Amino acid sequence: MNNNEDNNRIDTYQPYFFPSNSRNDLLSCYNDHEDGNDDDAPYIPNNPDDDHPSNRPTKQTKNTHQPSHDLSSRLMKILGKALAITTTLAFLIAIPSIAIVVSFYKADRAKFAFIVSAATFVLITVAMSMKLIYHHLNNWYMPDVQKYVVRLLWLVPLYAIQSLLSLLFQDARIYIDTLRDLYEAFVIQSFVYYLMEILGGEDTLVSILEGKDAHHGQHDRLTGLFFHDWDMGLEFLLQCKRGVIQYVLIKTLATIATAALEPFGLYCEGEFGWDKGYTYISTVITFSQCWALYCLVLFYHATSDNLRDPVNWRPMGKFLCVKGVVFFTWWQGLAIALLRSRGIIGDIGTW
């Protein structure tokens, strides 16, 4: 394949997955090692559509055969088309349904404005998210990485739909939120494994971390009172993973506890007191989130250079998005509940 055809292929895939110029960097890296066998070089996810595959040991060349990739690619394209059709039908049903529901709130101008604006942004968000997910499914040439990307993308429409349903069905809001919370925990785990995958997998990542300076595994004075410094390499990776996994476990258990306490009036969301389940659950989740966030920050600082070179995955934006959506939204809700419990802010109608 000549260079023009390579560039055309790059331009086709780039908007769907790779950041700007990253595809060129990746292909250039392949070409640089085309005539050698650099077994010690870090793993870069291989694109089986390239006519110049890397000679480096990759998961594609080690564990996957071309026919199986072709089959999975075809299946994903079929799934992408099914998703596009389903989304279109859902919009055709949802738009008139929302219009009917909104018509019942015309007498209450505040609720009418809230629901109309919320529904509008939900429809826009879902449409944009589904388009991006469709593009990934239709260009399924890096499955080991893209499976995590798709899992992350599903959080956006889930958040949007959950928010709208919570506005429309306030009595069932606690149970609607539990579904979001369960998937939220799954997303945090997927994000960590996504980072590990684009860094070459666990074995390669351990080798990368072993070459890092020891200060990346050192804690500050406060944290150092409770935890010893982590050796760079396997220990550092395991501690970071455990820090995230503990949040996944605690978030799941807290979600189940919330759903169990709410029917008996023991949860009392937004109320603080020794006899309120919300007090204990929110406290445990807050400490768990702080530790998970701390581990993610350590992991980011230790691997940020590798996430930018030889392929620039733009790690800062990804970290900020995950932190903002998952962690900071929880603290925002906690702050609002605290302000409401102190009478600083009040309800608007029944909200």
N, C-alpha and C positions, 0 to 999 in steps of 0.2 A: 504494500500500500504506500502511495507517495505521500509527501508531506501535506499537500493540499487536502487529500482525503482524511489524513490524520486530524488536521485542524477543523475540518467540517464535522468530524465525529465528536471532537472536543466541544465545539460550539453547540452541538445537539444536546450533550449530556450536562454541560456545565450549569445551566440555570436550575436543573432539577436536584443536583446533589452537591457538587463541588463549589466551594467559594471561588471568587474571582481569581483567575490565574492558577489555581491549585491543580487543575487537570493538566495544564502545561508542565508544571513542576513535576508532577507524578510521572508523566510520559518521558520527560527529560531524564528523570532519575532511572527509569527503565533502560533507556538507550545508553546511558553512561555505563551501565553494568552488563550490557548485552553480550559482550565478548568475554566476560570474566565470571568467576564463581565465588562471589563474596558471601560466604556463609555466615560471617560475623556481622554483616550489615543488618540494621533493624528491619523487621518485616514491614512492608507496605502493602495494603490490600491490593490484590491483583485484579485487573479487569480482563476477563477472558475474551472480550471482544477485540483486544489489541492484537495486531500482527507482530508486535515486538514484546512478548511477555518477558518479565524479569526472570533472570536465572537465580534469583534469591529463593531460598526455601519459603514458600508461602502456604497458607492453608488451602488455597485453591489447588496448587500443584501437588500438595501432599495428600490431601484427604478427599478431594473432589474430582470427578471425571467430567469431561465436557458434556456428555449426554445428560447426566443428571442436572447439570446447570441449565442446559437447554430446556429440560422438562420443567424445572422450577420457574424459569423465566416465562415459559408459555402459561403455566398455571397462574403466575402473578398477573400476567396481562389479562387473562380471563377474569381473575378476581377484580382487577382494576376496572374493566368494562362493567362488571356486575355492580361495583361500587358506584360508578358514574350513573348507571341506570337507576339504581336504588335511590341515590341522592336526588336525582331529578324528580322521581315520583314522590319522594318525601316532601320536596319543596312544593310540588303541585298540590299536595294535600295540606301541608302546614300553613301556607300563606292564606288560603281562605278560612282555615280553622282558626288561625290567630285573629283574623279580621272579625270573625263571629264572636270570639271570646272578648275581644277588645270592645265590641259594641255594647256589652253589658256594663262597662265601666264609664260610659259617657257622662253619667250623672255626677260621678266623682272625678273632677278634672285632674286632680293630683295623680290618682291611680291610672287614669287614662294616659296621661303624659308619660308616667314611669313605664307602663307596659308597652306602649307604642315604641318608645325609644329603645327599650331593652330588646324587644322583638326584632327591631330593625338591625341592631348591631349583632344580634345572634345569627340572623340570616346571612349577613355579610361575612361574619367569622366562619361559620360552617362552610359556606361556599368556598372561601379562600383555602381553608384547611383541607377540604375534600379534594380540591384541585391539586394541591401539593402532594397529598397522599396518592392520588391517582398517578401523578407523574412518576413517583417512586416505584409504584407497582408496575407501571408500563415500561420502566427502564431498570429492571431488576438484574443488574450486572455486578453488584457488590453485596450479595445477600447477607454475608456475615456482619456487615456494618449497617446496611439499610433496614434490617429487621428491627434494630434498636431505634433507628430514626423514626420509623413508622409508629412504633409504640409511643415515642415522645410526642409525635404530632397528634395522636388521638386525644391527648389531654386537652388540647385547645377547644375542639367542639364539645367535649364532655363538660368542661368548665362552663362554656357558654349556655348549653342546653340546661345544665343543672341550675344555673342562676335564674334562668327564665322560669323553669318549673317551680323553683322555690318562691318566686314572686306570685305565681298563679295559685299554687297550692301550699299556703303557708302552714296549715296544720300538719302537713306531711313533710315539711322542710327538713326536719332532723333525719328522717329516713332517706330522703333524696341526697342529703349531704354525705351520708355514710357510703353510698356508692362511689361518689367522687373521692372520698378519703381513701378507700381501698385501692382505687386505681392510682391515686397520687403516690402512695407508698410503692406501688409497682413501678412507677415512672422513675423514682429516685434510684431504685436498683438498676433499671435499664440504662439510666444515664451513666452510671459508673461502669457498667459492662460495655457500653458504647465507647467510652474513653479508652478502656483497656483494649478494645478491638482495634481502634484506629492507631493505637500505639504498638500493635503487633501481637497482641495476646498476652496471657499471663507470663509465660516463660520468658518471652522477649522483654516484657516490661520489667521483670525482676532483674534481668541483665542491665537494662538501662538504669534502673534505680541504684544498682550496686556501684555504678560509676559516678553517682551524684555526690556532692559534698555532704558531709555528715551533719551540717547545720540544718538541713531540711528536716531531719528527724528529731531535732531538739525542741523541747517545749519552753514556753515562757515561764517565768518564776511561779506564777499562780498555778498553772497546769502541771508544772513540774513537781509540785507538792504532792500530787496524787498519782502521777504516771512517770515512769522512767523514760529516758530518751529511746527512740526507736532506731535500730540499726537499719541503714539504707539497704534495700534489697527486699527479700521475702518478708521480713518482719514488718517493714514499713507498709508494704502493700497489704498484708493481712490485717494490720491494725486499721488502715483506712477503710478497707472493705467491711470489717466488723463494725466500725463506727457508723457506716451507712446502713448495714443490715440490721443493726439493733433498732434504728429508727423505723425501718420497714416493719419489724416485728411488733414494736410498741405501738406504732400507729394502727396496725391491724387489730391488736388486742383492745386498744382504746376505742376504736370504731365499733367493735362488737359490744364492749361495755356500755357505750353510749346508747346503742339500739336496745340493749337489755334494760337499762335503767329508766329510759324515757317513758315507757308505758306505765310505770309505777310512780311517776312524778318525782323521781329521786335524782334525775340528772340536772334539771334547773339551769338550762343554758344561760350564760351571761350573769348568773348570780353567784356571789362569793360568800361562803360560809362553811362552818365545820360539818354541817349536815347536807351539803350540796355536792353531788357527784362531779359537777363541772369544775369545782375548785381543784380536786385531786387529779382529774384527768388532764385538765389544761396545764397543771404544774408539771406532771410527768412528761407530757408531750413537749413542753417548752424546753426542759432540760435535755430531752432526747434530741430535739432539733438542734440545739446549740452544739451538742457534741458531734452530730452528723455534719453540720455546717463547718465546724472546726476541722474535721477530718478531710472534707472536700477542699477546704482552703489549703491545707498542707499538701494534698495531692496535686492541686493546681500549681502551686509554687514549685513543686519538685519536677513537674512534667511540662510546664508551659513552653519551654524552649523546644521540646520534642514535638509538641502539638503545633508548632509553627514551622518547623523545618524537618525534613525536606518538603513536606506538604503543609501549607498554612490552613489549618482547620478553624482558624479564628476562635480560639478557646475562650477568650474573655466574654464575648457575646453569649456563648452557650452557657457558661457558668452563671452569668448575670440573669439570663432568662429563667433557668431552673431555680436559682435562689429566689428570684423575684416572685415567680408564680407559686412555688410550693412553700417556701419558708416565710417570706415576708407577708404573704397574704394571711397566713395563720396569725402572725403577730399583729397585723392590722386588725383582724377580727377580735383578737384578745384585747387590744387597746380600746376598741369601740365598746366592747362589753364592759370593760372597767369604767370607762367614762359614763356609760349608761347607768351602771350600778351606783355611781356616785351622784347621779342626777345632773351631771354636766350637760349631757345631751338627752333628748327625749324622743318619744315615738312620733311618727307621722301617721296619723290615722290608726289603722290596725297594724302598721309596720313598725 
